[in-house]
Amino acid sequence: MYKVFELLLTGLWIPVSANIIWPGKISMKNRIINILLMQLSYCIILYNSYSETKAIYLFPVLGIIAYLFFGKKLHALLLVPTGYIIGVFANCLTNNGLRLLSISTGTYLSFCLVSIVLVLVSFGIRGLILLLRDKANIIESPKIVITAVIILATSCAAYLYIGFQIRYELIDDKYYYWYVGSYYVIAILSVIVFIAALKQIQKRERELREEENKRNLIEYTSQIEAMYKELRSFKHDYTNMLLTLSGYIDSNDMDGLRAFYQETILPTGEKINSGNYHLHKLSRIKDTALKGMLSAKFISSMSRGINLYIDIMDEVPDISMKLLDLTRVLGIYIDNAVEAALETSSKEVKFNIVVDSNAVVIVVANSYIPKGLSIDEIEKPSVSTKGEGRGIGLENAGKILNSYPNVYKYTEMKRDFFVQTLMIENESIRKRSKNSISGLFS
């Protein structure tokens, strides 16, 4: 009976920890199935005997289950080694704490205490993950995920080796506490190494973003210069056009005037009103990185045949939202708008910014073909009109926006246009208005 209790309870530690620390949304059905499958796999693999070598089979199986039931995300692979390390840490912390306090407990109670500590530690790590995601948007970086995998795999190997030494009494008693203490040393070193690697990766990614911003700004500047040259050329021709018009009027040649207007004047007006000549309005945006990103997106969209309309009436000051988050959200909205507009005959994309003393309102609208999905359905995770697995962008944008209490999002379908509106309230205005257990976990 004790053996069954031990197996069932320790089999819950990794899946329970994994479900707590997972930062994304997951249905209750998936959570229950995930926990049951993980526990069943644990019990089957470790039924006859506990052995560190069985982790070679156990961890990949649990990792596959986590990957399948946590949205098929790359960083879901981190859950199993993280859950294992938390289990070892909770076990070690609980038993050493009880020993230091000279408290004697029964085996069943000891198991339960470890479970409580595991849950508390898991919630603490979940809070840290959410903080990192909200503050630095690093959770989904492939480089950081790979770095974390290497660190966790190394830590797990060390923990399994130490557990093997302790379980089979391959160490002298005088070195026992050194081995136990190494659990904490490894945990601390892992955190230090991860933080150091994180800073280096963030530094490099920041440098890459700055380089991209510079390239975008250079492209924007060259586009503005090309527009200026075209306008200068038009200015030189303007006088000749007026003289030609005057000649047709003086001679009362209405047929010639009509033909000249249709063949010369009208095409010139359409050219001036094209998207290329709307780009100069981006100069009213104060932040050069945001301006560069928008210009790069719009220039690319125009090269694909998009009819672009930009309306920015006032100077756009600093916006009360982190630049990286704002550019990511707008980049997602613009990319989706372009993809949808390309499916229509008009191929229209409209971008508006309205500024007042309280907020900045940004509107991205596009022509689209209705496909029978409601707004609520479109905004569900992984739902897309473009095929399976293509709805990640709006889901990520929603996660970013949810971390800003001063940002309000509105989605509308107006006639033949799909409209995304962001109202970013001025933060200063807003603030003023508010006033030893056996098993693998040894």
FIFIVEX-629326 format. One record per residue (C-alpha): residue in one letter; x negated, y, z negated. Coordinates in steps of 0.1 Angstrom, whole numbers, plus 2048, in hexadecimal, padded with zeros to 3 digits. Example, Ala and Ser with C-alpha at 12.3 -4.5 7.8 and 13.67 -1.06 7.14 Angstrom:
BEGIN
A7857D37B2;S7777F57B9;
END
This chain:
BEGIN
M800800800;Y7E48187F7;K7D2810818;V7F281982C;F7F7839818;E7D384381D;L7D483C843;L7F584E849;L7EB86D835;T7C8871843;G7D686B865;L7EB88A861;W7CE8A1858;I7C08A887B;P7E38AD88D;V7F18C2870;S7D28D8870;A7D28DB896;N7F78E5896;I7F190087C;I7D291088C;W7E090F8B0;P7E59348B9;G7FE9308D5;K8229288D6;I82D9038D8;S84F8F48D5;M8598E18B6;K85F8C28CB;N83B8C38D8;R82D8C88B5;I83F8AA8A7;I8368938C4;N8128A08C2;I80F89989D;L81E8768A0;L80986C8BD;M7E98798AC;Q7F186788C;L7FA84789E;S7D98488B2;Y7C684E891;C7D7831880;I7D281889D;I7AD8208A2;L7A482187D;Y7BC806871;N7A37EA86B;S7877FF85D;Y77A82385B;S75B82886F;E74984787B;T74283689D;K7688338A2;A7698598A6;I75A8538C9;Y77C8458D2;L7928588BA;F78887C8C2;P78C8798E8;V7AF8698E4;L7BA8858CC;G7AB89F8E3;I7BF893900;I7DF8938EC;A7D88B78E0;Y7D08C2903;L7F18B4911;F8078C18F5;F7F78E48F0;G7FE8F2912;K7E18E1924;K7CA8FD919;L7A48F9919;H7A19058F5;A7B98EA8E9;L79B8D38EB;L78D8E68CD;L7A98DB8B6;V79E8B88AF;P77A8BF8A4;T7868DD891;G7A18C987F;Y7888AE876;I76F8C7868;I78B8D8854;G7958B6846;V7718AE83B;F76D8D182C;A78F8CF819;N7868AC80C;C7638B7801;L76F8D77F2;T78C8C77DE;N7778AA7D0;N75A8BF7C7;G7708D97B7;L7828BF7A2;R7608B0798;L7528D278E;L7728D9779;S7708B676A;I7938AF775;S79D88B77A;T7B9884792;G7C88647A1;T7BF85B7C5;Y7E28647D2;L7E18867C2;S7BE88C7CF;F7CB8847F2;C7E789D7EE;L7D08B87E1;V7B98B47FF;S7D78B7816;I7E18D8805;V7BE8E6808;L7BD8DB82D;V7DD8EE834;L7D190D822;V7AF90D835;S7C1907856;F7D8925850;G7B993A848;I7A8930869;R7C993687C;G7C995A86E;L7A595E879;I7AD95189C;L7CB96989F;L7B5986894;L79A97E8AD;R7B497A8C9;D7C599B8C1;K7A59AE8BC;A78E9A08D6;N7A298A8EE;I78896F8ED;I79C9508E7;E7A094790B;S77C94F917;P76D92F926;K74A93891B;I75693C8F7;V76A91C8F8;I74C909906;T7359188EB;A74E90E8D0;V7508EB8DE;I72A8E78DB;I7298F48B8;L7478DF8AC;A7398C08BC;T7188C58AB;S7288CB88A;C73F8AD88E;A721897896;A70F8A3877;Y72E89E861;L73387B86E;Y70E872868;I70F87F844;G73086D83E;F72084D84B;Q702851833;I719857815;R73283C81E;Y719820820;E70382D804;L6E5832819;I6D984F804;D6C98517E2;D6E085E7C6;K6C987B7C0;Y6CF8877E3;Y6F58837E3;Y6FD8A67DA;W6E48B37F4;Y6F889F80E;V7198AC801;G70B8D0801;S7018CC825;Y7268CC82E;Y7288F0824;V7068F9833;I7118EB855;A7328FE853;I72091F84B;L70691A866;S72191187F;V733931878;I71394687A;V70993689B;F72B93B8A9;I72D96089F;A70A9668AE;A7149548CE;L7359678CE;K7249898CC;Q70C9808E9;I7299748FF;Q73E9938F7;K7209A98FE;R71B999920;E74099A929;R7419BE91F;E7249C6936;L7359B3952;R7559C794C;E7419E894D;E7319DE96D;E7539D597C;N7619F6971;K744A08982;R74A9F59A2;N76F9FD9A1;L768A2299B;I74FA239B8;E769A139CE;Y783A2B9C3;T76BA499C9;S762A3D9EC;Q787A399F4;I78EA5D9E8;E771A699FC;A77EA58A1B;M7A0A68A15;Y790A8AA12;K77EA86A33;E79EA7CA44;L7B0A9BA35;R794AB2A41;S798AA3A63;F7BDAA9A62;K7B8ACDA57;H7A3AD3A76;D7BEAC5A8C;Y7DAAD7A79;T7D5AF8A8B;N7D5AE8AAD;M7F5AD5AA5;L806AF6A9B;L7FBB06ABC;T808AE9AD0;L82AAEBABD;S82AB10AC4;G824B0AAE9;Y841AF2AEC;I858B0AAD9;D84EB28AEE;S855B15B0E;N875B07B00;D869AE4B09;M87EAD0AF1;D877AAFB01;G851AB5AFF;L855AC1ADB;R869AA2AD2;A84FA8BAE2;F832A9DAD1;Y844A9BAAF;Q84AA75AB2;E828A6DAC1;T812A84AAC;I823A95A8E;L837A77A81;P81AA5EA80;T804A78A6F;G81EA7DA54;E822A57A4E;K7FDA54A4B;I7FBA6FA31;N817A5FA1D;S806A3DA1E;G7F9A2C9FF;N7D6A37A06;Y7E0A5BA00;H7F1A529DF;L7D1A469CF;H7C5A699C8;K7E0A6A9AD;L7CBA52999;S7B4A6F992;R7CDA7A978;I7C3A5C962;K7A9A66949;D79AA44942;T781A3B95E;A782A15958;L7A8A1495A;K7A7A2A979;G78DA14989;M7A19F4982;L7C1A02990;S7B0A109AF;A79F9EE9B6;K7C09DC9B2;F7D39F59C8;I7B89F69E4;S7B89D09E5;S7DE9CF9E7;M7DF9E8A03;S7C69D3A16;R7DF9B7A14;G7FA9CCA23;I80C9D9A04;N81E9FAA08;L813A0C9E8;Y823A2A9D7;I813A3B9BA;D823A569A5;I80FA66988;M81CA89982;D808A92963;E7E5A8D955;V7E3A6C943;P7D1A6F921;D7C2A5490C;I7DCA38907;S7E3A298E5;M7D9A068F0;K7B89F58F3;L7AA9FA916;L7A29D591C;D7C59CB912;L7D59E6927;T7C19DD946;R7C99B8941;V7EE9BE93F;L7F09D695C;G7D99BF971;I7F29A396B;Y8109B8973;I8009C6993;D7F49A499F;N81799599A;A8279B49AB;V8109B09CA;E81698B9CC;A83C98F9CB;A83D9AD9E2;L82999B9FD;E846982A00;T85E99EA0A;S8619B1A2A;S85C9D4A1B;K83D9C9A06;E8429E69EE;V8309EC9CD;K836A0B9B8;F821A1899B;N82CA34985;I81EA44965;V833A5D951;V824A70934;D834A83918;S82AA8E8F5;N836A6D8E5;A82DA528FE;V81EA4791F;V836A33935;I827A1C950;V83DA0C96B;V8339F1983;A84F9E999D;N84F9D39BB;S8669C69D6;Y86E9A29D0;I8849859DC;P89C9799C1;K8969549BA;G8B194E9A0;L89D953981;S8A896A965;I891982953;D89196B934;E88794D94A;I86B96095C;E85B96A93B;K85B94792D;P83893692A;S82C92694A;V84B92F95E;S84493E980;T8559429A1;K83393B9B1;G8309179A7;E827901989;G80C910972;R80E933981;G821945966;I80494894E;G7FE96D956;L81E97B948;E81B964929;N7F8972922;A804996928;G82098F90F;K8089838F4;I7F39A28F8;L8119B98F6;N81F9A88D7;S8009B38C4;Y8099D88C9;P8279E58B5;N825A068C8;V82A9F68EA;Y84C9EE8F8;K8529D9918;Y8709DA92E;T8779C394C;E8929CA965;M89F9BE986;K8AD9DC999;R8BB9D49BB;D89E9C79CF;F8839D29B6;F8749C0998;V8699DA97F;Q8519D7961;T8509F594A;L8389FB92D;M83FA17914;I820A1D8FF;E829A338E2;N80EA4B8D5;E800A3A8B7;S7FBA5A8A3;I81FA648A9;R82AA4289E;K816A4287E;R824A64875;S848A5887B;K843A39865;N832A4A848;S77487D7EC;I78C86C801;S78184F817;G78484E83C;L774865856;F77988383F;S75F878825;
END
